Amino acid sequence: MGSISRMGPGYLPMVLSYALIIIGAFIAIRAIRQGESRIEPGHWRPMVFVLGSILVFAFLIPWGGLALSTLFVTILSSFGTRETCWRNTIVLGISMALLTALVFIKLLGLPISVWPK
């Protein structure tokens, strides 16, 4: 773990997790003090499509490469809202594919294929 003067690899995640626990406790106490209020029901559509797009990315990247996987993730996650403009989604997907290829492969040098094998 380490200490403040000699931080180890687990120090920052530990500090961040404690900070999130404290912030969550303050939010919960504040909500309890304000009184009873109804909790809005969750929206299933964004949850299903965004989480599904992450799973698709995980399964598609070994065969489809980074660019194609990123494009599919962008398109699939756009189904999470009914206000999708397809032209903007395609432009965003292509831009994200190019940007991720530039950052992760060219700048960081990760050994990931850009295109399908």
C-alpha positions in Angstrom: 0.0 0.0 0.0 2.6 2.5 1.0 2.2 5.8 2.8 2.0 9.5 1.9 5.7 9.8 1.6 6.2 6.5 -0.3 3.0 5.8 -2.2 2.6 2.2 -3.4 0.5 1.0 -6.3 -2.6 0.5 -4.0 -2.4 3.8 -2.2 -4.4 6.0 -4.5 -7.2 3.5 -5.1 -7.5 3.1 -1.3 -7.6 6.8 -0.7 -10.2 7.3 -3.4 -12.4 4.5 -2.1 -12.3 6.0 1.4 -13.2 9.4 0.0 -16.1 7.9 -1.9 -17.4 6.2 1.2 -17.3 9.4 3.2 -19.0 11.4 0.4 -21.7 8.7 0.1 -22.2 8.7 3.9 -22.7 12.5 3.8 -25.2 12.3 0.9 -27.1 9.5 2.7 -27.3 11.4 6.0 -28.5 14.5 4.2 -31.1 12.6 2.3 -32.4 11.0 5.6 -32.6 14.4 7.3 -34.6 16.0 4.5 -37.4 13.6 5.0 -39.1 10.9 3.0 -39.2 11.3 -0.7 -40.1 9.0 -3.5 -37.3 7.4 -5.4 -37.8 7.6 -9.1 -37.9 4.3 -11.0 -34.8 3.4 -12.9 -34.7 3.6 -16.7 -33.8 0.3 -18.2 -33.0 1.4 -21.7 -29.8 3.3 -21.0 -28.6 0.7 -18.6 -29.1 -2.2 -21.0 -27.6 -0.6 -24.0 -24.6 1.1 -22.3 -23.7 -2.0 -20.3 -24.4 -4.2 -23.3 -22.0 -2.1 -25.4 -19.3 -2.6 -22.9 -19.8 -6.4 -23.1 -19.8 -6.2 -26.9 -16.5 -4.3 -26.8 -14.9 -6.9 -24.6 -15.9 -9.7 -26.9 -15.4 -7.9 -30.2 -11.9 -6.4 -29.6 -9.9 -9.6 -30.1 -11.5 -10.3 -33.5 -12.6 -6.9 -34.7 -9.8 -4.7 -33.7 -9.9 -1.4 -31.8 -11.4 0.8 -34.5 -14.3 -1.5 -35.4 -15.0 -2.3 -31.7 -15.1 1.4 -30.8 -17.4 2.2 -33.7 -19.8 -0.6 -32.6 -19.7 0.6 -29.0 -20.6 4.1 -30.0 -23.5 3.0 -32.2 -24.8 0.5 -29.7 -24.7 2.9 -26.7 -26.5 5.5 -28.7 -29.6 3.3 -28.6 -29.7 4.2 -24.9 -31.7 7.3 -25.8 -34.6 7.9 -28.1 -33.2 11.2 -29.2 -30.4 9.7 -31.4 -29.4 11.5 -34.5 -27.8 8.8 -36.7 -25.6 11.2 -38.7 -24.1 12.6 -35.5 -23.7 9.0 -34.1 -21.8 7.8 -37.1 -19.5 10.9 -37.1 -18.9 10.5 -33.4 -18.2 6.7 -33.8 -15.7 7.3 -36.6 -14.1 10.2 -34.7 -13.8 8.0 -31.5 -12.3 5.1 -33.5 -9.7 7.4 -35.0 -8.9 9.0 -31.6 -8.7 5.8 -29.7 -6.4 4.3 -32.4 -4.2 7.4 -32.2 -4.0 7.5 -28.4 -3.8 3.8 -27.5 -1.8 2.5 -30.4 0.4 5.4 -31.7 1.0 7.4 -28.6 0.9 4.7 -25.9 2.2 1.9 -28.1 -0.2 -0.8 -26.9 -0.1 -4.0 -28.8 -3.7 -4.0 -30.1 -4.7 -4.5 -33.7 -6.5 -1.6 -35.2 -8.4 -3.6 -37.8 -9.8 -7.1 -37.9 -7.3 -9.9 -38.4 
